[in-house]
Amino acid sequence: MILTNKAYDIMKWVVQLVLPGSATLYFTLATIWKLPYAEQIVGTTAAVTTFLGIILGISSFYYDRNTENRVE
């Protein structure tokens, strides 16, 4: 699957900022307000974030490798 630069940038922003920030916010609020499933939600978010980060890293690696071989 080939992503456009815009799609890649959006996914990178979500993976690096939105997901970790949301997990931190929920964990903090869950601790203060006794909301349910804090550990499960944060653990799931961390797993998804890690997986997506790996996928984006692999995608970036192959993109960089392919652009280095191009002659323009």
C-alpha positions in Angstrom: 0.0 0.0 0.0 1.4 3.4 -1.0 0.5 6.4 1.1 0.5 9.9 -0.2 2.8 12.4 1.7 -0.3 14.0 3.3 -1.7 10.7 4.5 1.7 9.7 5.9 2.1 13.0 7.7 -1.4 12.7 9.2 -0.7 9.1 10.4 2.6 10.2 11.8 1.0 13.0 13.7 -1.7 10.7 15.1 0.9 8.0 16.1 3.4 10.4 17.7 1.0 12.9 19.3 -2.7 12.1 19.3 -2.6 8.5 20.6 0.0 9.0 23.3 -1.6 12.3 24.4 -5.1 10.7 24.5 -3.8 7.7 26.5 -2.1 10.0 29.0 -5.2 12.2 29.3 -7.5 9.2 29.9 -5.2 7.6 32.4 -4.9 10.9 34.4 -8.6 11.5 34.3 -9.4 7.9 35.1 -7.2 8.1 38.2 -8.7 11.3 39.4 -12.3 10.5 38.6 -12.2 6.7 39.1 -13.1 6.0 35.5 -13.2 2.3 34.4 -10.6 0.3 32.6 -7.7 2.8 32.8 -5.0 0.2 32.5 -6.7 -1.7 29.7 -7.4 1.3 27.6 -3.9 2.8 28.1 -2.3 -0.6 27.4 -4.3 -1.1 24.3 -3.5 2.4 23.1 0.2 1.8 23.7 0.1 -1.5 21.8 -1.7 0.1 18.8 0.6 3.1 18.9 3.7 0.8 18.9 2.3 -1.3 16.0 1.5 1.7 13.9 4.8 3.3 14.6 6.6 0.1 13.4 4.5 0.1 10.2 5.3 3.8 9.6 8.9 3.2 10.2 9.0 0.3 7.8 7.2 2.4 5.2 9.6 5.3 5.7 12.6 2.9 5.3 11.4 1.5 2.0 10.4 4.9 0.7 13.8 6.4 1.5 15.5 3.4 0.0 13.5 3.7 -3.2 14.0 7.5 -3.6 17.8 7.1 -3.1 17.9 4.9 -6.2 16.0 7.3 -8.4 17.8 9.5 -11.0 16.1 12.7 -11.8 
